[in-house]
Structure formats: structure tokens, C-alpha cells
Amino acid sequence: MSEENKLRAILCPGCRKLISAHSEQCPYCGMKNPNLWGLAGLLNRLFGGHLSLIPIISTACVALYVVSLLLDPSAIFRASGILGILSPSGTALFKLGMTGAFALSEGRWWTLITAIYLHGGILHILFNVLWIRQLGPVVEDLYGLSRSFLIFTLAGVLGFLLSSLAGNAFTIGASGSIFGLLGALVYYGRKRGGTFGTALYRQVGQWAIVLFIFGFLFPGIDNFAHAGGFAGGYLAAAAFGFTELRSETRTHQIMALTTMGLTLLAFLLAWFG
């Protein structure tokens, strides 16, 4: 081992003090294996800087929307109504991981994740991407990168679960996850209180109510996914906490990294399954 490697230091995930990268136990707080088998540096690079997942999520949604159109271009010309403009075919969406009661009855559990990134028309994806880019940076600022991604994913999954239990055979879209972001912001506002917390709670609460009402005014809106997503985001935020209460831990980062890997695996299972 070189002298450089011997002297390499890291911040202990437990107490945030500088220690040797090869310490088996932190001399300050006693945390076992603070280097996490060499993963600490990778996690710091992924979650410790100023990286935002919002552009990545938005790009993934747009890219998969384009792919869904290219898989069956003839569907573009079979649009029905304004909400059906530039809609992918059901066959293409099923291939990419559309979820719902039917998919889950077939054992396709991975669609609970893949369907978050799929959309059924140009207005659908435009509306959702705009909300992701509006709410996502605020949630990242308040909860941190890894917790925000966990909230986004868990809210979407819970929303689709509730929708499927309600009998919706087919469903897609990031709106459940978006309502999860709203739920996380509502939790923050209520928990924090004060001038800022109260103002945020009122503003986001109004947005949530308007969007819930909007969902009942148009056909084809999955209101069960919205309700489940909001509840999932609120509960996840309560479980993880926000930055002012406690900093993100290495456990949060590992959970987020694992969720990213699971998301990639889900798309592989959707495509080859």
C-alpha cells in the first residue's frame, strides 16, 4: 500500500470528523467500518456535492416518452381528444413497464417503479415535467438529494399500489410522485412552523387542493395514485426527517443508491420480462 493511500482521510458518517480511510472503527464516535468497504467516496461524489437529480429524472421521462412513440409510430395518428395528442400505444407502454391491476396480477411488480417515468401524451408529460422541475429543487434543498429521491420513488410506488387495489387495470405517470413531493413539503411546513414553514404549508396546501380538484374535472386522471402518492410522500418525509432536524446519513445515501439500482433493474425486467 502506498504512503498516499495510508494517509487518505474521510469524514466519519456518524460524527463528521476527519479520520483515516482505513479505520475499522471511528476513534471519536465508535462507528464500525466508517469507510463502508470503500463506498464512502462514491457516495460522497454522488450525494455530497451540488448534483441535482431533477434534470436527470426529467430527461429520463422525456427520453422514455420518445422511445414509447418510436416503438409504435402509427399510434401517433390515432389520437382521440385533446388529452390523447401524441399518445403512445398501449403495447409500447406495456413493453416499457406500464403498471396497474393487470400487470400486478401477472406478477410484474417492477412496473410499480417503471410506470413512474412513462406518460400517455404530450400534455401529460409536459404537465408532469413542469411540476417536477417546480417542486423538485425545493424538496432537494429541504431534504437533501438522497432523501428526495427516496420520497419521489416511494410516493410513486404507493400511489400505484393504491390505484391497483382500487381496480385500475392500467396506469402510468409521475403524478403520484409529484403529489409525494407536495406531501413532503406539507409535512415540512407543518413540522417546522414559524413564518417560513407556515407560508410554505399554506402555499403548497393550496396547490395540492387545486391539483386534487383538477383530477376530478378531467377524464382519465388517476386520482387514487394522486392520493396514495401524497400519503406516501408525507409518511416518507416524516420517517426520514428534513435537513434542519437531522442531516442525511450514510444509510439514506445507500438506500438511494440501492433504489437507483433497483430502478435500472426494473426497466431491464420490463424490457426482457
C-alpha positions as CSV (number, residue, x, y, z in Angstrom):
1,M,0.0,0.0,0.0
2,S,1.4,3.4,-1.0
3,E,2.0,6.2,1.5
4,E,-0.7,8.3,-0.2
5,N,-3.3,5.6,0.4
6,K,-2.2,5.2,4.0
7,L,-2.7,8.9,4.6
8,R,-6.1,9.2,2.8
9,A,-8.8,10.6,5.0
10,I,-12.6,10.7,5.0
11,L,-15.3,12.3,7.1
12,C,-16.9,9.8,9.5
13,P,-20.6,9.4,8.5
14,G,-21.5,9.3,12.2
15,C,-19.8,12.4,13.7
16,R,-18.4,14.1,10.6
17,K,-14.9,14.2,12.0
18,L,-11.8,13.6,9.9
19,I,-10.4,10.0,10.2
20,S,-8.3,7.6,8.3
21,A,-10.0,6.0,5.3
22,H,-8.7,2.6,6.6
23,S,-10.1,2.9,10.1
24,E,-12.1,-0.1,11.2
25,Q,-13.8,2.0,13.8
26,C,-14.2,5.7,14.3
27,P,-12.0,6.8,17.2
28,Y,-14.4,9.6,18.1
29,C,-17.9,8.1,17.9
30,G,-17.2,4.4,17.6
31,M,-19.0,3.8,14.3
32,K,-17.9,0.4,12.8
33,N,-16.4,0.4,9.3
34,P,-16.9,4.1,8.5
35,N,-15.4,3.7,5.1
36,L,-18.2,1.3,4.1
37,W,-15.9,-1.1,2.2
38,G,-14.7,1.7,0.0
39,L,-18.1,3.0,-0.9
40,A,-17.8,6.2,1.1
41,G,-16.0,8.1,-1.6
42,L,-18.5,7.1,-4.2
43,L,-21.4,8.1,-2.1
44,N,-19.9,11.4,-1.3
45,R,-19.4,12.1,-5.0
46,L,-22.9,11.1,-5.8
47,F,-24.8,12.7,-2.9
48,G,-22.4,15.1,-1.2
49,G,-22.0,17.8,-3.8
50,H,-24.4,20.0,-5.7
51,L,-25.7,17.4,-8.1
52,S,-29.5,17.5,-8.7
53,L,-31.5,14.5,-9.8
54,I,-34.3,16.7,-11.1
55,P,-32.8,17.2,-14.6
56,I,-31.9,13.5,-14.7
57,I,-35.5,12.5,-13.8
58,S,-37.0,14.9,-16.3
59,T,-34.7,13.8,-19.0
60,A,-35.5,10.1,-18.3
61,C,-39.2,10.9,-18.6
62,V,-38.8,12.7,-21.9
63,A,-36.5,10.1,-23.3
64,L,-38.8,7.2,-22.4
65,Y,-41.8,9.1,-23.9
66,V,-39.9,9.5,-27.2
67,V,-39.0,5.8,-27.1
68,S,-42.6,4.9,-26.5
69,L,-43.6,6.8,-29.6
70,L,-40.9,5.3,-31.7
71,L,-41.9,1.7,-30.7
72,D,-45.2,2.2,-32.4
73,P,-45.2,5.4,-34.6
74,S,-48.7,4.6,-36.0
75,A,-50.2,5.3,-32.6
76,I,-49.4,9.0,-33.1
77,F,-52.1,9.3,-35.7
78,R,-54.8,7.5,-33.6
79,A,-55.2,10.3,-31.1
80,S,-58.7,10.8,-29.6
81,G,-59.4,14.1,-27.8
82,I,-57.0,16.8,-26.7
83,L,-55.5,14.6,-23.9
84,G,-54.7,12.0,-26.5
85,I,-52.4,14.2,-28.6
86,L,-49.2,12.3,-29.4
87,S,-50.1,9.3,-27.3
88,P,-48.0,6.1,-27.3
89,S,-49.8,2.8,-27.9
90,G,-50.8,0.6,-25.0
91,T,-48.5,-2.1,-26.5
92,A,-45.5,0.2,-26.4
93,L,-46.3,1.4,-22.8
94,F,-46.7,-2.2,-21.7
95,K,-43.4,-3.1,-23.2
96,L,-41.7,-0.3,-21.2
97,G,-43.4,-1.1,-17.9
98,M,-46.9,0.2,-17.6
99,T,-48.4,-0.8,-14.3
100,G,-51.9,-1.4,-12.9
101,A,-54.0,-4.2,-11.5
102,F,-53.4,-6.3,-14.7
103,A,-49.6,-6.0,-14.6
104,L,-49.5,-6.8,-10.8
105,S,-51.8,-9.8,-11.3
106,E,-49.2,-11.1,-13.8
107,G,-46.5,-10.7,-11.1
108,R,-44.9,-7.7,-12.8
109,W,-44.0,-6.0,-9.5
110,W,-41.3,-3.9,-11.2
111,T,-43.9,-1.9,-13.1
112,L,-44.6,0.0,-9.8
113,I,-41.3,1.7,-10.5
114,T,-41.1,1.9,-14.3
115,A,-44.5,3.4,-14.7
116,I,-43.4,6.5,-12.8
117,Y,-41.3,7.5,-15.8
118,L,-43.9,6.7,-18.5
119,H,-46.5,9.1,-19.9
120,G,-49.5,8.9,-22.1
121,G,-49.4,12.0,-24.2
122,I,-47.6,15.3,-24.9
123,L,-49.8,17.3,-22.4
124,H,-49.4,14.6,-19.8
125,I,-45.6,14.7,-19.9
126,L,-45.4,18.4,-20.3
127,F,-47.6,19.0,-17.2
128,N,-45.7,16.5,-15.1
129,V,-42.2,17.6,-16.1
130,L,-43.1,21.2,-15.3
131,W,-44.3,20.2,-11.8
132,I,-41.2,18.0,-11.2
133,R,-38.9,21.0,-12.1
134,Q,-41.0,23.3,-9.9
135,L,-41.2,21.2,-6.8
136,G,-38.1,19.0,-7.0
137,P,-35.4,21.7,-6.3
138,V,-37.3,22.9,-3.2
139,V,-37.6,19.3,-1.8
140,E,-33.9,18.7,-2.5
141,D,-33.0,21.9,-0.7
142,L,-35.1,20.9,2.4
143,Y,-34.5,17.2,2.5
144,G,-31.2,16.6,0.6
145,L,-30.6,14.6,-2.6
146,S,-30.9,11.1,-1.4
147,R,-34.0,11.6,0.8
148,S,-35.7,13.5,-2.1
149,F,-35.1,10.6,-4.5
150,L,-36.4,8.1,-1.9
151,I,-39.5,10.2,-1.3
152,F,-40.1,10.6,-5.1
153,T,-39.9,6.8,-5.7
154,L,-41.7,5.6,-2.6
155,A,-44.6,8.0,-3.2
156,G,-44.9,6.8,-6.8
157,V,-44.9,3.2,-5.8
158,L,-47.5,3.7,-3.0
159,G,-49.7,5.7,-5.4
160,F,-49.7,2.9,-8.0
161,L,-50.4,0.3,-5.3
162,L,-53.4,2.1,-4.1
163,S,-54.6,2.7,-7.7
164,S,-54.2,-1.0,-8.5
165,L,-56.0,-2.1,-5.3
166,A,-58.8,0.3,-6.4
167,G,-59.1,-1.8,-9.6
168,N,-57.4,0.5,-12.2
169,A,-56.2,-2.0,-14.8
170,F,-53.6,0.2,-16.4
171,T,-51.9,3.4,-15.1
172,I,-48.7,5.4,-15.7
173,G,-47.2,8.7,-15.0
174,A,-45.2,10.7,-12.4
175,S,-48.1,12.5,-10.9
176,G,-48.2,10.1,-7.9
177,S,-44.6,11.0,-7.2
178,I,-45.3,14.7,-7.8
179,F,-48.1,14.5,-5.1
180,G,-45.4,12.8,-3.0
181,L,-43.3,15.9,-3.3
182,L,-46.3,18.0,-2.3
183,G,-46.8,15.8,0.7
184,A,-43.2,16.1,1.8
185,L,-43.5,19.9,1.6
186,V,-46.7,20.0,3.5
187,Y,-45.1,17.8,6.2
188,Y,-42.1,20.2,6.3
189,G,-44.3,23.3,6.6
190,R,-46.4,21.8,9.4
191,K,-43.4,20.4,11.3
192,R,-41.2,23.5,11.0
193,G,-43.8,26.1,11.7
194,G,-42.8,29.7,12.0
195,T,-43.2,32.3,9.3
196,F,-41.5,30.4,6.5
197,G,-43.0,27.0,7.4
198,T,-46.5,28.3,7.7
199,A,-46.3,30.2,4.5
200,L,-44.9,27.2,2.7
201,Y,-47.6,24.9,4.2
202,R,-50.4,27.3,3.1
203,Q,-49.0,27.7,-0.4
204,V,-48.3,24.0,-1.1
205,G,-51.5,23.0,0.6
206,Q,-53.4,25.2,-1.9
207,W,-51.5,23.7,-4.8
208,A,-52.4,20.2,-3.6
209,I,-56.1,21.0,-3.2
210,V,-56.2,22.6,-6.7
211,L,-54.5,19.7,-8.3
212,F,-56.8,17.2,-6.5
213,I,-59.8,19.1,-7.8
214,F,-58.3,19.3,-11.2
215,G,-58.0,15.5,-11.2
216,F,-61.8,15.1,-10.9
217,L,-62.6,17.5,-13.7
218,F,-60.9,15.6,-16.5
219,P,-61.3,12.0,-17.6
220,G,-58.5,9.5,-17.4
221,I,-56.9,11.1,-14.3
222,D,-55.7,8.5,-11.7
223,N,-56.9,10.2,-8.5
224,F,-56.1,7.1,-6.4
225,A,-52.5,7.4,-7.5
226,H,-52.5,11.0,-6.5
227,A,-54.0,10.3,-3.1
228,G,-51.6,7.4,-2.5
229,G,-48.6,9.4,-3.7
230,F,-49.5,12.3,-1.4
231,A,-49.8,10.0,1.6
232,G,-46.6,8.2,0.6
233,G,-44.6,11.4,0.4
234,Y,-45.9,12.7,3.7
235,L,-45.2,9.5,5.5
236,A,-41.7,9.1,3.9
237,A,-40.8,12.7,4.9
238,A,-42.0,12.0,8.4
239,A,-39.9,8.9,8.6
240,F,-36.7,10.3,7.1
241,G,-36.8,13.8,8.5
242,F,-35.6,17.0,6.8
243,T,-32.2,18.7,6.9
244,E,-33.0,21.2,9.7
245,L,-33.9,18.3,12.0
246,R,-31.0,15.9,11.0
247,S,-28.5,15.7,8.2
248,E,-28.7,13.0,5.7
249,T,-26.9,9.9,6.9
250,R,-24.9,7.3,5.0
251,T,-27.9,5.0,5.4
252,H,-30.0,7.4,3.4
253,Q,-27.4,7.5,0.7
254,I,-27.1,3.8,0.5
255,M,-30.9,3.4,0.3
256,A,-31.0,6.0,-2.5
257,L,-28.2,4.3,-4.4
258,T,-29.9,0.9,-3.9
259,T,-33.2,2.5,-5.2
260,M,-31.4,3.8,-8.3
261,G,-30.0,0.3,-9.0
262,L,-33.5,-1.2,-8.4
263,T,-35.0,1.3,-10.9
264,L,-32.5,0.3,-13.6
265,L,-33.2,-3.4,-12.8
266,A,-36.9,-2.7,-13.1
267,F,-36.5,-1.3,-16.6
268,L,-34.4,-4.4,-17.6
269,L,-37.1,-6.7,-16.3
270,A,-39.8,-4.7,-18.1
271,W,-38.0,-4.9,-21.4
272,F,-36.9,-8.5,-21.2
273,G,-39.6,-9.9,-19.0
